[in-house]
């Protein structure tokens, strides 16, 4: 569980940081989802190079044209699922506290469930804040 949470947090952050080192390519077509990639040699036996058009696999109407935008979309989906799940886990831990009826082992179980829910919520919200901060910083640096 901890491994999955770490992967879920560190992967988007590392991809955004990688985007800072390798800026996203922009094509002459703007937001149409097509990127012009240079080729080394002609495929039909020609002597010169040329360009090959690479289409956005997410679709032309998609608003995702770079890795930071993809990471933001993935994180938005995680937030839409994670926040209600965290709220349900906090409610469940409250139910465990009420049903413990003073039994020490049941109280320990309820306390652990509550702390796990709070820590999971903090990780989800922290990941959102970190990705937004890094992404806005990278976007600001690319504009310089």
Backbone as JSON Lines, residues from 0, in Angstrom:
{"i":0,"aa":"X","n":[0.82,-1.19,0.0],"ca":[0.0,0.0,0.0],"c":[0.87,1.26,0.0]}
{"i":1,"aa":"X","n":[1.87,1.27,0.88],"ca":[2.77,2.41,0.94],"c":[3.54,2.55,-0.37]}
{"i":2,"aa":"X","n":[3.91,1.42,-0.96],"ca":[4.63,1.46,-2.23],"c":[3.77,2.08,-3.32]}
{"i":3,"aa":"X","n":[2.49,1.72,-3.37],"ca":[1.6,2.29,-4.38],"c":[1.42,3.79,-4.17]}
{"i":4,"aa":"X","n":[1.32,4.21,-2.92],"ca":[1.17,5.62,-2.64],"c":[2.43,6.37,-3.06]}
{"i":5,"aa":"X","n":[3.59,5.81,-2.73],"ca":[4.85,6.46,-3.11],"c":[4.99,6.56,-4.62]}
{"i":6,"aa":"X","n":[4.62,5.5,-5.32],"ca":[4.68,5.53,-6.79],"c":[3.71,6.55,-7.33]}
{"i":7,"aa":"X","n":[2.51,6.61,-6.76],"ca":[1.5,7.56,-7.21],"c":[1.91,9.0,-6.98]}
{"i":8,"aa":"X","n":[2.72,9.26,-5.96],"ca":[3.16,10.62,-5.68],"c":[4.45,10.95,-6.44]}
{"i":9,"aa":"X","n":[5.41,10.05,-6.4],"ca":[6.72,10.34,-6.97],"c":[6.74,10.31,-8.49]}
{"i":10,"aa":"X","n":[5.93,9.47,-9.11],"ca":[5.92,9.38,-10.56],"c":[5.47,10.69,-11.21]}
{"i":11,"aa":"X","n":[4.33,11.26,-10.8],"ca":[3.96,12.54,-11.42],"c":[4.98,13.65,-11.17]}
{"i":12,"aa":"X","n":[5.53,13.7,-9.96],"ca":[6.5,14.74,-9.65],"c":[7.75,14.57,-10.51]}
{"i":13,"aa":"X","n":[8.22,13.33,-10.64],"ca":[9.42,13.11,-11.45],"c":[9.17,13.41,-12.92]}
{"i":14,"aa":"X","n":[7.98,13.12,-13.4],"ca":[7.68,13.43,-14.8],"c":[7.62,14.94,-15.03]}
{"i":15,"aa":"X","n":[7.08,15.67,-14.07],"ca":[7.05,17.12,-14.21],"c":[8.46,17.68,-14.17]}
{"i":16,"aa":"X","n":[9.29,17.14,-13.26],"ca":[10.68,17.6,-13.19],"c":[11.44,17.24,-14.47]}
{"i":17,"aa":"X","n":[11.15,16.09,-15.04],"ca":[11.78,15.72,-16.31],"c":[11.37,16.68,-17.41]}
{"i":18,"aa":"X","n":[10.15,17.16,-17.33],"ca":[9.68,18.13,-18.32],"c":[10.46,19.44,-18.2]}
{"i":19,"aa":"X","n":[10.95,19.76,-17.0],"ca":[11.74,20.97,-16.83],"c":[13.08,20.84,-17.54]}
{"i":20,"aa":"X","n":[13.63,19.63,-17.58],"ca":[14.91,19.41,-18.23],"c":[14.74,19.29,-19.73]}
{"i":21,"aa":"X","n":[13.7,18.59,-20.16],"ca":[13.43,18.38,-21.59],"c":[12.11,19.05,-21.92]}
{"i":22,"aa":"X","n":[12.11,20.24,-22.46],"ca":[10.86,20.94,-22.73],"c":[10.02,20.22,-23.77]}
{"i":23,"aa":"X","n":[8.73,20.38,-23.66],"ca":[7.8,19.73,-24.58],"c":[7.95,20.31,-25.98]}
{"i":24,"aa":"X","n":[7.95,19.45,-26.99],"ca":[8.05,19.96,-28.35],"c":[6.76,20.65,-28.77]}
{"i":25,"aa":"X","n":[6.89,21.7,-29.54],"ca":[5.72,22.38,-30.05],"c":[5.81,22.38,-31.56]}
{"i":26,"aa":"X","n":[4.73,22.06,-32.17],"ca":[4.7,21.98,-33.61],"c":[4.18,23.25,-34.24]}
{"i":27,"aa":"X","n":[4.32,23.36,-35.53],"ca":[3.85,24.56,-36.22],"c":[2.33,24.63,-36.25]}
{"i":28,"aa":"X","n":[1.67,23.51,-35.95],"ca":[0.22,23.49,-36.06],"c":[-0.47,23.93,-34.79]}
{"i":29,"aa":"X","n":[0.26,24.29,-33.74],"ca":[-0.35,24.81,-32.53],"c":[-1.09,23.75,-31.76]}
{"i":30,"aa":"X","n":[-2.37,23.95,-31.54],"ca":[-3.15,23.06,-30.68],"c":[-3.89,21.97,-31.45]}
{"i":31,"aa":"X","n":[-3.49,21.67,-32.67],"ca":[-4.2,20.65,-33.44],"c":[-3.77,19.25,-33.08]}
{"i":32,"aa":"X","n":[-2.78,19.12,-32.22],"ca":[-2.35,17.79,-31.8],"c":[-1.34,17.16,-32.74]}
{"i":33,"aa":"X","n":[-0.74,17.93,-33.63],"ca":[0.23,17.39,-34.58],"c":[1.58,18.01,-34.29]}
{"i":34,"aa":"X","n":[2.6,17.17,-34.19],"ca":[3.96,17.63,-33.94],"c":[4.82,17.23,-35.12]}
{"i":35,"aa":"X","n":[5.63,18.15,-35.61],"ca":[6.53,17.85,-36.71],"c":[7.84,17.32,-36.14]}
{"i":36,"aa":"X","n":[8.19,16.1,-36.5],"ca":[9.43,15.5,-36.02],"c":[10.39,15.35,-37.19]}
{"i":37,"aa":"X","n":[11.65,15.78,-37.03],"ca":[12.61,15.66,-38.13],"c":[13.0,14.2,-38.36]}
{"i":38,"aa":"X","n":[13.26,13.87,-39.61],"ca":[13.73,12.54,-39.95],"c":[15.16,12.65,-40.47]}
{"i":39,"aa":"X","n":[15.9,11.55,-40.34],"ca":[17.3,11.57,-40.73],"c":[17.45,11.42,-42.23]}
{"i":40,"aa":"X","n":[16.78,10.49,-42.79],"ca":[16.89,10.27,-44.23],"c":[15.52,10.07,-44.84]}
{"i":41,"aa":"X","n":[15.43,10.24,-46.12],"ca":[14.16,10.04,-46.79],"c":[13.79,8.57,-46.83]}
{"i":42,"aa":"X","n":[12.53,8.27,-46.62],"ca":[12.11,6.86,-46.6],"c":[11.92,6.32,-48.01]}
{"i":43,"aa":"X","n":[11.84,7.2,-49.0],"ca":[11.63,6.73,-50.37],"c":[12.92,6.77,-51.18]}
{"i":44,"aa":"X","n":[14.04,6.74,-50.49],"ca":[15.3,6.71,-51.22],"c":[15.82,8.09,-51.57]}
{"i":45,"aa":"X","n":[15.16,9.13,-51.11],"ca":[15.62,10.49,-51.39],"c":[16.88,10.8,-50.61]}
{"i":46,"aa":"X","n":[17.56,11.85,-51.02],"ca":[18.82,12.17,-50.38],"c":[18.65,13.09,-49.17]}
{"i":47,"aa":"X","n":[17.57,13.8,-49.08],"ca":[17.41,14.78,-48.01],"c":[16.53,14.26,-46.89]}
{"i":48,"aa":"X","n":[16.57,14.96,-45.79],"ca":[15.7,14.64,-44.67],"c":[14.35,15.33,-44.86]}
{"i":49,"aa":"X","n":[13.51,15.18,-43.93],"ca":[12.2,15.8,-44.0],"c":[11.56,15.79,-42.64]}
{"i":50,"aa":"X","n":[10.28,15.96,-42.6],"ca":[9.58,15.91,-41.33],"c":[8.48,14.85,-41.39]}
{"i":51,"aa":"X","n":[8.24,14.27,-40.25],"ca":[7.17,13.3,-40.11],"c":[6.18,13.86,-39.1]}
{"i":52,"aa":"X","n":[4.91,13.8,-39.41],"ca":[3.9,14.3,-38.49],"c":[3.53,13.22,-37.49]}
{"i":53,"aa":"X","n":[3.58,13.59,-36.22],"ca":[3.2,12.68,-35.14],"c":[1.89,13.21,-34.57]}
{"i":54,"aa":"X","n":[0.86,12.4,-34.63],"ca":[-0.45,12.82,-34.14],"c":[-0.56,12.55,-32.64]}
{"i":55,"aa":"X","n":[-1.28,13.42,-31.95],"ca":[-1.53,13.25,-30.53],"c":[-2.43,12.03,-30.33]}
{"i":56,"aa":"X","n":[-1.98,11.0,-29.61],"ca":[-2.79,9.8,-29.44],"c":[-4.04,10.03,-28.59]}
{"i":57,"aa":"X","n":[-4.1,11.15,-27.87],"ca":[-5.27,11.44,-27.05],"c":[-6.37,12.13,-27.83]}
{"i":58,"aa":"X","n":[-6.14,12.4,-29.08],"ca":[-7.16,13.0,-29.92],"c":[-6.9,14.46,-30.22]}
{"i":59,"aa":"X","n":[-7.41,14.92,-31.33],"ca":[-7.2,16.29,-31.75],"c":[-7.96,17.25,-30.85]}
{"i":60,"aa":"X","n":[-9.14,16.86,-30.38],"ca":[-9.93,17.75,-29.54],"c":[-9.48,17.76,-28.09]}
{"i":61,"aa":"X","n":[-8.5,16.94,-27.75],"ca":[-8.01,16.88,-26.38],"c":[-7.25,18.15,-26.03]}
{"i":62,"aa":"X","n":[-7.37,18.57,-24.76],"ca":[-6.61,19.74,-24.32],"c":[-5.28,19.34,-23.69]}
{"i":63,"aa":"X","n":[-4.88,18.09,-23.88],"ca":[-3.62,17.59,-23.35],"c":[-2.61,17.57,-24.49]}
{"i":64,"aa":"X","n":[-1.65,18.48,-24.43],"ca":[-0.65,18.55,-25.48],"c":[0.77,18.42,-24.97]}
{"i":65,"aa":"X","n":[0.93,18.21,-23.66],"ca":[2.26,18.05,-23.1],"c":[2.18,17.14,-21.88]}
{"i":66,"aa":"X","n":[3.34,16.71,-21.41],"ca":[3.39,15.82,-20.26],"c":[2.86,16.49,-18.99]}
{"i":67,"aa":"X","n":[3.19,17.75,-18.71],"ca":[2.62,18.37,-17.51],"c":[1.09,18.43,-17.53]}
{"i":68,"aa":"X","n":[0.52,18.69,-18.71],"ca":[-0.94,18.7,-18.8],"c":[-1.52,17.31,-18.56]}
{"i":69,"aa":"X","n":[-0.83,16.28,-19.07],"ca":[-1.27,14.9,-18.83],"c":[-1.2,14.56,-17.34]}
{"i":70,"aa":"X","n":[-0.13,14.97,-16.69],"ca":[0.02,14.69,-15.26],"c":[-1.05,15.42,-14.46]}
{"i":71,"aa":"X","n":[-1.35,16.66,-14.85],"ca":[-2.41,17.39,-14.16],"c":[-3.76,16.69,-14.31]}
{"i":72,"aa":"X","n":[-4.05,16.2,-15.51],"ca":[-5.31,15.5,-15.73],"c":[-5.38,14.22,-14.9]}
{"i":73,"aa":"X","n":[-4.28,13.46,-14.87],"ca":[-4.26,12.23,-14.08],"c":[-4.45,12.56,-12.61]}
{"i":74,"aa":"X","n":[-3.79,13.61,-12.14],"ca":[-3.91,13.99,-10.73],"c":[-5.31,14.5,-10.42]}
{"i":75,"aa":"X","n":[-5.95,15.18,-11.36],"ca":[-7.33,15.61,-11.14],"c":[-8.25,14.4,-10.97]}
{"i":76,"aa":"X","n":[-8.03,13.36,-11.77],"ca":[-8.83,12.14,-11.65],"c":[-8.57,11.47,-10.31]}
{"i":77,"aa":"X","n":[-7.29,11.43,-9.89],"ca":[-6.96,10.84,-8.59],"c":[-7.62,11.63,-7.48]}
{"i":78,"aa":"X","n":[-7.65,12.96,-7.61],"ca":[-8.3,13.8,-6.59],"c":[-9.8,13.54,-6.55]}
{"i":79,"aa":"X","n":[-10.42,13.4,-7.72],"ca":[-11.86,13.18,-7.76],"c":[-12.25,11.84,-7.13]}
{"i":80,"aa":"X","n":[-11.36,10.88,-7.19],"ca":[-11.62,9.58,-6.57],"c":[-11.1,9.54,-5.14]}
{"i":81,"aa":"X","n":[-9.93,10.11,-4.89],"ca":[-9.26,10.0,-3.6],"c":[-9.92,10.77,-2.48]}
{"i":82,"aa":"X","n":[-10.41,11.98,-2.76],"ca":[-11.0,12.8,-1.7],"c":[-12.28,12.16,-1.15]}
{"i":83,"aa":"X","n":[-13.22,11.74,-1.99],"ca":[-14.4,11.06,-1.42],"c":[-14.04,9.76,-0.7]}
{"i":84,"aa":"X","n":[-13.05,9.03,-1.24],"ca":[-12.62,7.8,-0.59],"c":[-12.02,8.11,0.78]}
{"i":85,"aa":"X","n":[-11.23,9.16,0.88],"ca":[-10.65,9.55,2.17],"c":[-11.74,9.95,3.15]}
{"i":86,"aa":"X","n":[-12.75,10.67,2.68],"ca":[-13.86,11.05,3.56],"c":[-14.6,9.81,4.06]}
{"i":87,"aa":"X","n":[-14.8,8.84,3.16],"ca":[-15.46,7.59,3.57],"c":[-14.62,6.83,4.59]}
{"i":88,"aa":"X","n":[-13.31,6.86,4.42],"ca":[-12.43,6.16,5.37],"c":[-12.46,6.84,6.74]}
{"i":89,"aa":"X","n":[-12.55,8.16,6.78],"ca":[-12.65,8.87,8.05],"c":[-13.98,8.55,8.72]}
{"i":90,"aa":"X","n":[-15.05,8.5,7.94],"ca":[-16.36,8.11,8.49],"c":[-16.32,6.68,9.01]}
{"i":91,"aa":"X","n":[-15.67,5.78,8.26],"ca":[-15.54,4.39,8.69],"c":[-14.75,4.29,9.99]}
{"i":92,"aa":"X","n":[-13.67,5.07,10.11],"ca":[-12.9,5.03,11.35],"c":[-13.72,5.57,12.51]}
{"i":93,"aa":"X","n":[-14.58,6.55,12.26],"ca":[-15.49,7.03,13.31],"c":[-16.46,5.95,13.73]}
{"i":94,"aa":"X","n":[-16.96,5.19,12.76],"ca":[-17.82,4.06,13.09],"c":[-17.07,3.02,13.93]}
{"i":95,"aa":"X","n":[-15.81,2.8,13.6],"ca":[-15.01,1.86,14.39],"c":[-14.82,2.37,15.82]}
{"i":96,"aa":"X","n":[-14.62,3.68,15.99],"ca":[-14.5,4.24,17.33],"c":[-15.78,4.03,18.14]}
{"i":97,"aa":"X","n":[-16.91,4.26,17.51],"ca":[-18.19,4.11,18.21],"c":[-18.46,2.65,18.55]}
{"i":98,"aa":"X","n":[-18.17,1.76,17.62],"ca":[-18.45,0.34,17.85],"c":[-17.41,-0.35,18.74]}
{"i":99,"aa":"X","n":[-16.31,0.33,19.06],"ca":[-15.27,-0.28,19.9],"c":[-15.77,-0.49,21.33]}
{"i":100,"aa":"X","n":[-16.61,0.4,21.79],"ca":[-17.22,0.28,23.13],"c":[-16.17,0.09,24.23]}
{"i":101,"aa":"X","n":[-15.06,0.78,24.13],"ca":[-14.06,0.75,25.17],"c":[-13.07,-0.4,25.12]}
{"i":102,"aa":"X","n":[-13.17,-1.28,24.16],"ca":[-12.22,-2.39,24.04],"c":[-10.9,-1.85,23.49]}
{"i":103,"aa":"X","n":[-9.79,-2.1,24.21],"ca":[-8.51,-1.5,23.79],"c":[-8.05,-1.92,22.4]}
{"i":104,"aa":"X","n":[-8.21,-3.19,22.03],"ca":[-7.75,-3.63,20.71],"c":[-8.6,-3.03,19.59]}
{"i":105,"aa":"X","n":[-9.9,-2.85,19.86],"ca":[-10.77,-2.23,18.86],"c":[-10.46,-0.73,18.73]}
{"i":106,"aa":"X","n":[-10.15,-0.09,19.86],"ca":[-9.77,1.32,19.82],"c":[-8.47,1.53,19.05]}
{"i":107,"aa":"X","n":[-7.53,0.6,19.22],"ca":[-6.26,0.68,18.48],"c":[-6.52,0.53,16.99]}
{"i":108,"aa":"X","n":[-7.39,-0.39,16.64],"ca":[-7.73,-0.59,15.22],"c":[-8.39,0.67,14.65]}
{"i":109,"aa":"X","n":[-9.3,1.27,15.4],"ca":[-9.98,2.49,14.94],"c":[-9.0,3.64,14.82]}
{"i":110,"aa":"X","n":[-8.1,3.78,15.78],"ca":[-7.1,4.85,15.76],"c":[-6.18,4.7,14.55]}
{"i":111,"aa":"X","n":[-5.74,3.47,14.29],"ca":[-4.88,3.23,13.12],"c":[-5.6,3.53,11.82]}
{"i":112,"aa":"X","n":[-6.88,3.17,11.73],"ca":[-7.65,3.46,10.52],"c":[-7.81,4.96,10.33]}
{"i":113,"aa":"X","n":[-8.04,5.68,11.42],"ca":[-8.18,7.13,11.33],"c":[-6.88,7.78,10.88]}
{"i":114,"aa":"X","n":[-5.76,7.39,11.49],"ca":[-4.48,7.97,11.11],"c":[-4.11,7.63,9.67]}
{"i":115,"aa":"X","n":[-4.42,6.42,9.23],"ca":[-4.15,6.05,7.83],"c":[-4.97,6.91,6.87]}
{"i":116,"aa":"X","n":[-6.23,7.16,7.23],"ca":[-7.08,8.0,6.37],"c":[-6.57,9.43,6.32]}
{"i":117,"aa":"X","n":[-6.15,9.96,7.46],"ca":[-5.65,11.34,7.49],"c":[-4.33,11.45,6.73]}
{"i":118,"aa":"X","n":[-3.44,10.48,6.9],"ca":[-2.16,10.5,6.19],"c":[-2.39,10.35,4.69]}
{"i":119,"aa":"X","n":[-3.29,9.47,4.28],"ca":[-3.61,9.31,2.86],"c":[-4.17,10.59,2.26]}
{"i":120,"aa":"X","n":[-5.04,11.27,3.02],"ca":[-5.59,12.54,2.55],"c":[-4.49,13.59,2.4]}
{"i":121,"aa":"X","n":[-3.59,13.62,3.37],"ca":[-2.48,14.58,3.29],"c":[-1.59,14.29,2.1]}
{"i":122,"aa":"X","n":[-1.35,13.03,1.8],"ca":[-0.51,12.67,0.66],"c":[-1.19,13.09,-0.65]}
{"i":123,"aa":"X","n":[-2.48,12.85,-0.76],"ca":[-3.21,13.22,-1.98],"c":[-3.18,14.72,-2.17]}
{"i":124,"aa":"X","n":[-3.5,15.47,-1.12],"ca":[-3.51,16.93,-1.23],"c":[-2.1,17.49,-1.44]}
{"i":125,"aa":"X","n":[-1.11,16.88,-0.78],"ca":[0.27,17.31,-0.95],"c":[0.75,17.08,-2.37]}
{"i":126,"aa":"X","n":[0.39,15.94,-2.94],"ca":[0.78,15.66,-4.33],"c":[0.18,16.69,-5.27]}
{"i":127,"aa":"X","n":[-1.07,17.05,-5.03],"ca":[-1.73,18.04,-5.87],"c":[-1.02,19.39,-5.78]}
{"i":128,"aa":"X","n":[-0.68,19.81,-4.56],"ca":[0.0,21.09,-4.37],"c":[1.38,21.07,-5.02]}
{"i":129,"aa":"X","n":[2.13,19.98,-4.82],"ca":[3.48,19.89,-5.37],"c":[3.45,19.91,-6.9]}
{"i":130,"aa":"X","n":[2.56,19.13,-7.5],"ca":[2.5,19.08,-8.97],"c":[2.1,20.43,-9.53]}
{"i":131,"aa":"X","n":[1.15,21.1,-8.9],"ca":[0.76,22.43,-9.39],"c":[1.89,23.44,-9.24]}
{"i":132,"aa":"X","n":[2.6,23.39,-8.12],"ca":[3.7,24.33,-7.91],"c":[4.83,24.09,-8.9]}
{"i":133,"aa":"X","n":[5.21,22.84,-9.07],"ca":[6.31,22.53,-10.0],"c":[5.88,22.84,-11.43]}
{"i":134,"aa":"X","n":[4.66,22.5,-11.78],"ca":[4.19,22.74,-13.14],"c":[4.14,24.23,-13.45]}
{"i":135,"aa":"X","n":[3.67,25.04,-12.52],"ca":[3.61,26.48,-12.79],"c":[5.01,27.07,-12.85]}
{"i":136,"aa":"X","n":[5.93,26.53,-12.04],"ca":[7.31,27.0,-12.1],"c":[7.95,26.65,-13.44]}
{"i":137,"aa":"X","n":[7.72,25.43,-13.9],"ca":[8.29,24.99,-15.18],"c":[7.69,25.82,-16.32]}
{"i":138,"aa":"X","n":[6.39,26.05,-16.26],"ca":[5.74,26.85,-17.31],"c":[6.29,28.28,-17.31]}
{"i":139,"aa":"X","n":[6.51,28.82,-16.11],"ca":[7.08,30.17,-16.02],"c":[8.5,30.24,-16.55]}
{"i":140,"aa":"X","n":[9.3,29.2,-16.29],"ca":[10.67,29.18,-16.78],"c":[10.73,28.99,-18.29]}
{"i":141,"aa":"X","n":[9.79,28.25,-18.86],"ca":[9.8,28.05,-20.3],"c":[9.42,29.32,-21.04]}
{"i":142,"aa":"X","n":[8.67,30.2,-20.36],"ca":[8.26,31.45,-21.0],"c":[9.36,32.49,-21.01]}
{"i":143,"aa":"X","n":[10.44,32.26,-20.26],"ca":[11.52,33.25,-20.19],"c":[12.37,33.24,-21.44]}
